[in-house]
Amino acid sequence: MAKKPATYADLEALPDHVVGEIIAGELYASPRPSAPHVTAASHLVMAVGGPFDLGQGGPGGWLIVFEPELHLGADVLVPDLAGWRRERMPESPKVAAFTLAPDWVCEVLSASTRNLDRRVKLPVYAREGVRNVWLVDPVSCTLEVFRLEADRYTLLATHSGPGSVRAEPFEAVALTLAVLWDKRH
């Protein structure tokens, strides 16, 4: 007998200490992120959001959001960060969930979400035309930068260590990686 596809009611029934997503009809429940994960995501939203969303020391032109709920077709995903170019989304919609696919997504990898982020969510982002994806691993201190080409992602660069990098689509401003790893001392 075929398994019944997960519904939004299944998401709402999950306890508060998990992040729920529905992909290809399957319910995924991940534990709330650990301190290194949350630190990397928080620092990244400040590093990218200031110059690209708020235009502070950078070109602006983006809406950067922390943990948005994305409704992409029948799938419900919650990336750590997402960004839309302002010409596609001039202002944040007054809704609970975003239905317009982002231009950029960042997933911060954890032991519990690594396979979900890489193997299950990336194909959905590609299907929806998300041009750039970053995978940040705060334990191994790496930033992988991907670009959608045709219908699949190409790895443009893997950055590691504490140095500064310019990473697509935010290459206009240098990003100091040590900030993501909370190793600024």
N, C-alpha and C positions, 0 to 999 in steps of 0.2 A: 504494500500500500504506500502510495506517495506521501511524503511529508507535506503538511500544510505550510504554505509560505508564511513567514512572519509578518505581523501587522504593526502599525503604529501603536496600537493598544499594548502589544508585547513590549515595546520600548518604554511606554509609560509605566508599565508594571514593574520595571527593574528597580532595584534599590538605589538610593542616592549615591552610594559609594562606588558605582560603576558607570562607565560611559557606554551607551548602547548605540549600535549601528545596525542597519539592515542592508545587506548586499546580496544581490541575486536571490532574494527571498529568504536568506538565512540570517538569523539574529546572532550578532556578536556582542558579547558583554566583556569589556576590559576593565580591570581595576583602575581606580584613579591613579594618575601618574605619580611616580616617585619624585623626591626632591631634585635630583639632577635633571630630570625631564622637565619639571615645572620651571626650574631656574633657567635652563636653556631657552625654553619657549618664551618666558617672560622677558628675558634680556633681548631675545631676537625681536620681539614685537616693539620694544623700545628702540632698538638700533635701526630697524627698518621703518617703523611707523613714524618716527620723528621726521626724517628727511623726505620720505616718500608719501606719507599720508598727510602729515601736518605741514610739510614744506619747510621744516626747520633745518637749515644747513643742507638742503637738498632740493631737488626739482619739484617735489609734490607730484600730483597727478594720479594718486592711488587711494583706494580705500583699503586699509589693512585691518583685519578682524581676528580676534583671538577666539578659538574654538567655535566657529559658526556651525550651525546645523544646516547641512546642504541636502536639499531634496532634488536629486538628479534622476529623473525618470522614477522608477519604483524603488531606487536605492536611497538610503538615508545615511549620510556620512558626516563625521565630525573630525575634520582635520585640526591639527594644533593651531595653525595659522592659515589664513587665506587672504588673497588680495585681488581686487578688481581695478582695472584701469578706469579712471573717472569718466572717460568718454563712453564706456560701456555701462557704468553704474555711477551717475553723478552724485548720488547721495544714498545713504543707507536706507533701505526700504523699511517701512513700519510694519514688519511682519515677524513672526517667530522663527521662520526658516527661510533660507535663501534658495531660490529656484534657478537663478542664473549661475552657470558654472563660472568659477573664478578663473582669472588669468594666471595665477600663481598659487600654489599650495605648498605648505611646509609640514612635514610629519616629523616629529621628534621620536626617535626609536627608543623603545623600551624592550626588555626581555619578553614581556607579555604581548607586545604589539608588533614586533619586528616582522613576523611573517604576514600578519594581516596588512600592515602598511605596504610591504613590498609586493606581495603576491596577489592580494585580493583587491586592495584599493587602487593601486596604480592602473590596472586595466580599466577601471571605471573612470578615473581621471582622463585617461587617453580617449576613451569612448566619447566623453563629454567635451573634449577639445581643450583641456587645461594645458596651456602652452609650456609652463615651467613648473617643475616640482623640485623641492629641496628635501633631502633626507638628512636629518641632523642626528648624530649619535653622540650624546654627551658623555658616555663612558669611554668610547674609543677616541673621542675628540675629533670627529670627522664631519665634514659637510660635503654631501654629494649633490651636484647640480645637474639636473636633467632638462632637456628640451624635447618637446613633442615634434617629431618629424614624420610626416605622413600619419600613421596610426600607432606609432610606438615611440617610446622614449629612448633618447640617445644620451649617454652619460657624457657631459661636457667636461667635468672636472671633479676630482676628489681633493678637497682641501683638508689639511690637518695641522695640528700644532697651534701656537698662540698668535701667529702673524696676522697681517691684514690682507684681505683679498677683495677683489671686485668680481662679484658673481651675478650672472644673468638671472633675472631681468633688472637687478638693482646695481649694475656696474658703475653707475654715475657717482656712487659714494663707496668708499672703502669700508669694509666690515672687519672689525678686529675680532678674530676668532676667540681669543682669550676671554672675551666678555661672555661668550656662549658657555664656555667651560667653567666660568666663575673662577678664573685663574689670573686675575689682574694684578696680583702683588708681586 
